[in-house]
């Protein structure tokens, strides 16, 4: 079995829904999940608005795919991306797909790729419709990429907000779902379950770069570190407070 970070990824980018200034950070983010072996971007390159992409495509070795805008106001990239994705799927050389877009038109594509056993990553802006987010195994907001960690006071404000309360309920219920006889859950297993329940979950949305510091800062759970025998490695376990 291929490990997740060894997977070959097909990166398909919708130029009409992604700012070119973000593409470097997007590609760095993708390398956390595997190797982007196919990198294609779709758009109408005859438009003046597409001229800013040129230097970025050369720098990151992204292949531009021309798709003329046959109808005014309609995203011309959708059909070309979908057709290419299915061709790549049937070639069988890719384990994962990354769809970079904020467009709900790719919802069915995400579902279809997952039905074929592929891991699907979505990357888009905060405005991305929930339907497309739910069609992905993992969804990443562009606003979180290369985001600097805020001050502690800002983190606490987020955790005390309505969003923070919703996060607590999500984590507490997930701990209950996985708890052993003593109520503890391995933090890695907890993170995997949360991701399945909520594909756009990201500690960076709450001011943290990792799940463990986020959970510790909430001060709502018992945390236990267990050293692996004959090793300096420690595993973190969590349970709901009594």
C-alpha positions as a printed Julia matrix, in Angstrom:
242×3 Matrix{Float64}:
   0.0    0.0     0.0
   1.28   3.46   -0.93
   1.65   5.85    2.02
  -0.38   9.04    1.79
   2.63  11.34    1.46
   4.1    9.1    -1.3
   1.02   9.34   -3.5
   1.17  10.64   -7.05
  -1.21  13.57   -7.36
  -2.89  15.05  -10.43
  -3.31  18.77   -9.79
  -6.06  20.36  -11.91
  -6.41  24.12  -11.51
  -9.36  26.29  -12.54
  -7.65  29.56  -13.53
 -10.94  31.47  -13.5
 -11.51  30.74   -9.81
  -7.97  30.97   -8.39
  -5.8   34.1    -7.95
  -2.38  33.54   -9.56
  -0.68  35.18   -6.57
  -1.69  32.14   -4.45
  -0.39  29.38   -6.7
   3.06  29.01   -5.08
   1.55  28.44   -1.65
  -1.04  26.08   -3.1
   1.62  23.84   -4.65
   3.67  23.83   -1.44
   0.56  22.78    0.44
  -0.08  19.92   -1.97
   3.39  18.45   -1.39
   2.31  17.65    2.19
   0.08  14.95    0.7
   2.27  13.54   -2.06
   4.08  14.35   -5.3
   2.24  16.5    -7.87
   3.21  14.53  -10.98
   0.58  16.14  -13.22
   0.03  19.91  -13.01
  -2.44  21.45  -15.43
  -4.3   24.73  -15.4
  -7.39  25.5   -17.45
  -8.56  28.84  -18.78
  -9.0   31.1   -21.77
  -5.43  32.33  -22.25
  -6.48  34.73  -25.01
  -8.02  36.99  -22.37
  -6.03  39.96  -21.13
  -6.9   39.04  -17.54
  -4.93  35.78  -17.9
  -1.63  37.51  -18.71
  -0.55  37.61  -15.05
  -0.33  33.82  -14.96
   2.59  33.47  -17.41
   5.54  33.84  -15.03
   3.89  31.63  -12.41
   3.29  28.82  -14.91
   6.93  28.87  -15.98
   8.23  28.99  -12.41
   6.15  26.01  -11.25
   6.16  23.94  -14.48
   2.38  24.01  -14.83
   0.94  23.06  -18.22
  -1.68  25.56  -19.47
  -4.7   24.1   -21.26
  -6.54  26.46  -23.59
 -10.32  26.5   -23.29
 -12.15  29.21  -25.21
 -15.09  31.01  -23.62
 -17.88  30.05  -25.97
 -20.61  31.57  -23.8
 -20.38  34.89  -22.0
 -20.49  34.59  -18.21
 -19.9   30.82  -18.22
 -16.75  29.26  -16.78
 -15.11  27.67  -19.82
 -12.75  25.46  -17.81
 -15.3   23.11  -16.26
 -15.84  20.62  -19.07
 -12.17  20.46  -20.08
 -11.06  19.77  -16.49
 -13.7   17.09  -16.01
 -12.82  15.31  -19.26
  -9.1   15.39  -18.46
  -9.73  14.13  -14.92
 -11.62  11.11  -16.24
  -8.88  10.39  -18.8
  -6.26  10.5   -16.03
  -8.43   8.29  -13.83
  -8.68   5.56  -16.48
  -4.95   5.7   -17.25
  -4.43   4.4   -13.69
  -1.14   6.17  -12.94
  -2.42   8.46  -10.17
  -3.48   7.77   -6.58
  -4.88  11.21   -5.73
  -6.47  14.22   -7.36
  -6.3   17.84   -6.25
  -8.99  20.11   -7.68
  -8.1   23.76   -7.19
 -11.31  25.74   -7.57
 -14.09  27.43   -5.63
 -16.74  26.27   -8.11
 -19.54  23.9    -7.09
 -19.65  22.56  -10.67
 -16.86  20.16   -9.7
 -18.93  18.5    -6.96
 -19.95  15.53   -9.08
 -16.36  15.09  -10.28
 -15.11  14.85   -6.71
 -17.77  12.27   -5.87
 -16.99  10.22   -8.99
 -13.24  10.14   -8.29
 -13.83   9.0    -4.71
 -16.19   6.29   -5.94
 -13.23   5.0    -7.96
 -11.09   4.79   -4.83
  -9.07   7.97   -5.35
  -8.17  10.39   -2.58
  -9.58  13.81   -3.47
  -8.19  17.09   -2.16
 -10.01  20.34   -2.82
  -8.44  23.78   -2.48
 -10.52  26.92   -2.76
 -11.52  30.19   -1.15
 -13.83  30.64    1.83
 -16.7   31.28   -0.59
 -16.57  27.67   -1.84
 -20.03  26.03   -1.65
 -20.5   23.28    0.93
 -21.49  20.79   -1.76
 -18.02  20.83   -3.33
 -16.32  20.74    0.08
 -18.32  17.65    1.07
 -17.34  15.87   -2.16
 -13.66  15.92   -1.13
 -11.74  13.75    1.34
  -9.85  16.87    2.4
 -10.64  20.5     1.67
  -8.18  23.35    2.3
  -9.06  27.02    2.35
  -6.59  29.21    0.48
  -6.85  31.77    3.25
  -5.19  29.24    5.61
  -2.2   28.56    3.37
   1.0   30.3     4.54
  -1.05  31.88    7.34
   1.02  33.19   10.25
   0.01  31.96   13.69
  -1.83  34.73   15.59
  -1.19  35.96   19.13
  -2.47  33.87   22.06
  -5.19  36.43   22.88
  -6.57  36.13   19.36
  -6.57  32.34   19.6
  -8.57  32.44   22.83
 -11.1   34.84   21.3
 -11.67  32.34   18.49
 -12.03  29.42   20.91
 -14.56  31.35   23.03
 -16.65  32.31   20.01
 -19.58  30.4    18.51
 -17.12  28.76   16.13
 -15.06  27.56   19.09
 -18.12  26.08   20.8
 -19.03  24.2    17.62
 -15.47  22.87   17.48
 -15.72  21.63   21.07
 -18.89  19.68   20.26
 -17.26  18.15   17.19
 -14.18  17.02   19.13
 -16.1   15.82   22.19
 -18.49  13.71   20.11
 -15.6   12.27   18.09
 -13.78  11.32   21.3
 -16.94   9.57   22.49
 -17.19   7.72   19.17
 -13.66   6.3    19.46
 -13.02   6.07   23.21
 -11.48   2.92   24.7
 -12.57   1.43   28.03
 -10.78   4.25   29.87
 -12.25   6.94   27.65
  -8.99   7.73   25.84
  -8.43   8.15   22.1
  -5.14   8.35   20.19
  -4.85  11.89   18.81
  -4.01  10.63   15.32
  -7.18   8.53   15.17
  -9.19  11.49   16.43
  -7.85  13.73   13.67
  -8.71  11.15   11.01
 -12.3   10.83   12.23
 -12.8   14.59   12.41
 -11.55  14.88    8.82
 -14.08  12.28    7.68
 -16.88  14.14    9.43
 -15.79  17.61    8.3
 -13.43  17.65    5.26
 -12.62  21.35    5.66
 -11.46  20.98    9.28
  -8.11  22.69    9.71
  -6.47  23.76   13.0
  -5.24  26.87   11.16
  -8.83  28.1    11.0
  -8.61  28.45   14.79
  -5.11  29.94   14.9
  -3.08  26.73   15.37
  -0.87  24.78   12.98
  -1.47  21.38   14.63
  -4.38  19.58   16.28
  -2.62  18.78   19.58
  -1.8   22.4    20.56
  -5.35  23.36   19.58
  -6.91  20.73   21.83
  -4.58  21.62   24.72
  -5.45  25.32   24.42
  -9.16  24.54   24.71
  -8.57  23.21   28.26
 -11.69  21.06   27.93
 -10.07  17.62   27.67
  -7.72  15.36   29.62
  -4.44  14.95   27.74
  -2.01  12.08   28.36
   1.37  11.5    26.71
   2.53   7.89   26.51
   6.09   6.96   25.69
   6.55   4.11   23.23
   8.67   1.31   24.8
  12.38   1.46   23.85
  11.86   4.81   22.14
  11.89   8.53   22.85
   8.69   8.96   20.85
   5.55   9.94   22.74
   1.98   9.44   21.55
  -0.72  11.84   22.68
  -4.08  10.55   23.93
  -7.2   12.55   24.76
 -10.44  11.97   26.64
 -13.43  14.05   27.65
 -13.25  15.52   31.13
 -15.6   13.89   33.61
